[in-house]
């Protein structure tokens, strides 16, 4: 008798969850892709983009920490609320609570994983270049799914690249690129729940290089 053990493994992972796990951040900085706390440069490396798990919305920062979220999955047709619906509009409070910046930051996130060792990372962006790169990936994914490939390889395998252009005021502007080199079958894994910020005492202004999000 053959038993599918995947549901048991998935439920075990769910039962181990508490308030989320630290997932390594993938960042694009001045033409270089950098990974984790050590800022290891990973230009040219290949990752599977879980575009089916892409999400976006607002993250609230206060006193150097994430204290709230308004996020949703793109696959669920989630649309972020208007900024004025979130409150926290007193700019004087921003001065002492968030370095003078709006505490609610709108961004878009893409989980990726390494096919060789299974490492999971998260890329988050709020820049025009980053959003353009994600938009191109979303379109390519939708086109691939609509073509109904018989091998069910619908997740893009991307190589991390970069390009740049000359801006008359800002000078050389670097933009991220996800160069699709292949396609992969989605792993048999449940989509994680959206992150939740637990109430806590906010006493530190230190920001970590890892994002607490349950992927």
Secondary structure, 3 states (H helix, E strand, C coil): CCCCCHHHHHHHHHHHCCCCCEEEEEEEECCEEEECCCCEECCCCEEEECHHHCEEEEEEEECCEEEEEEEEEHHHCCCCCCHHHCCCCCHHHHHHHCCCCCCEEEEEEEEEECCCCCCEEEEEECCHHHHHHHHHHHHHHHHHHHCCCCCCEEEEEEEEEEEEEEECCCEEEEEEEEEEEEEEECCCCCCCCCCCCCCCCCCCCCCCCEEECCC
